[in-house]
Structure formats: C-alpha cells, structure tokens
C-alpha cells in the first residue's frame, strides 16, 4: 500500500487556556516560594531601613510574574516543537522541546477515537483528539492525543472516516 500524507497539524497556542489549565500549579508554586523566601526578604529589607510590607508585596508580584512567564514560555516552546502528521496508514506524533518524543500509531491498532473539548477549548475554538489503542483503555488518560487543535470537530471526522475506511 502506498503511503500518502493526509494532513499535518500543530496545536494552537492560546495564552488564556495555558494560564487557566496551569493555574493551580502556578498558585501552589507561588505560595511555596512566597512562604519560604518572602519573609526573609521582608526582614532583610526592614533591617536596612526599608518598608517590609511594600517589599513583601513587590517580591510577591515579582515571583508570580516570574513563575507565570516560565510556565508560558515552557508551554509555548513545547507547542512550537509539536507536530501531528496523519498518513493513510499511520499517525505520527512529534512533541516536546526539552524531552523530545516521537510516537507512531498504525491505523489498524487504533481501537477508539475520542474528541473532548473543555469549556476553555470551546471558547477558544479548540479541541483534543485522543487515540485509544490496545495498549491503553478508553477510560484512561493515557494514549496519544492531538492537543488544542483548531477545527477539532472537522479533523476528528476526517480521522475517524480515514480509520473506518482503513478497517474496511
């Protein structure tokens, strides 16, 4: 069987979705850093004749901004390094900036295809397509996913139709 390229996709970076999906991690990290280093910084400033409350607030804002910047930068770099390629007989996943990973799934090995769209994804016009193989189960969160795909309903229908035609 000749191999033909059907489509190439990249996830769409959306700043609001990144911040919302990582909000809990950002808040916990900021609280831990502030509880560890904020009082030390404020005491140091107060000993040197400065305003400890103002210093604590400014250091808090700085820590939150730094953590937010690092989370957004990491996610952006991962999105830029991610590519999904659909052929008539397989799907290739290439993802990760620091930890680069390539995965190939043959269409014959796909058991189920799921489309999920969180509230934020629906607002942004995105969706996630997950492929279930014999190696994972339909109720697990493992497996291979097309994350944050524009026109996800259309892509889902195209991949599902390709999979159905391949099975027959």
C-alpha positions, 0 to 999 in steps of 0.5 A, a space after each residue: 500500500 502506498 503511503 500518502 500524507 493526509 494532513 499535518 497539524 500543530 496545536 494552537 497556542 492560546 495564552 488564556 487556556 495555558 494560564 487557566 489549565 496551569 493555574 493551580 500549579 502556578 498558585 501552589 508554586 507561588 505560595 511555596 516560594 512566597 512562604 519560604 523566601 518572602 519573609 526573609 526578604 521582608 526582614 532583610 529589607 526592614 533591617 536596612 531601613 526599608 518598608 517590609 510590607 511594600 517589599 513583601 508585596 513587590 517580591 510577591 508580584 515579582 515571583 508570580 510574574 516570574 513563575 507565570 512567564 516560565 510556565 508560558 514560555 515552557 508551554 509555548 516552546 513545547 507547542 512550537 516543537 509539536 507536530 501531528 502528521 496523519 498518513 493513510 496508514 499511520 499517525 505520527 506524533 512529534 512533541 516536546 522541546 526539552 524531552 523530545 518524543 516521537 510516537 507512531 500509531 498504525 491505523 489498524 491498532 487504533 481501537 477508539 477515537 475520542 474528541 473532548 473539548 473543555 469549556 476553555 477549548 470551546 471558547 477558544 475554538 479548540 479541541 483534543 483528539 485522543 487515540 485509544 489503542 490496545 495498549 491503553 483503555 478508553 477510560 484512561 488518560 493515557 494514549 496519544 492525543 492531538 492537543 488544542 487543535 483548531 477545527 477539532 470537530 472537522 479533523 476528528 471526522 476526517 480521522 475517524 472516516 480515514 480509520 473506518 475506511 482503513 478497517 474496511 
